């Protein structure tokens, strides 16, 4: 892999909602991470040669899609936010064939599972902390989420 190819991968990562990109092939391994909106870290190792590590800083053109803030008007109306307690992949149902745990306009009870977040191959059930009606589903199914990403807005009752 040459510098131009790495540059194109950095550009793709920068423009996407992904926070990490991993590539391996032909004895090479490349890991690109985007820990914040303004920095991209690149770590590369070439096998069987000695490990080589490089860090590259690049400015971000656009914010990460999963980090879009909830409009203040929705928060100010007394809706309760259910936020992601971890970094992972958001799933609205237990399997692709299963119906979503909750739908907009549907009723949710305190302690009911509202979604699953997959983190490091573990499926973590996220439960509602309040009873009420789902006012808004804020994240698309199978989307990467960060810690604190608002998943649902609940109208408490």
Order of alpha helices (4+ residues) and beta strands (2+ residues): alpha-beta-beta-beta-alpha-beta-beta-beta-beta-beta-beta-beta-beta
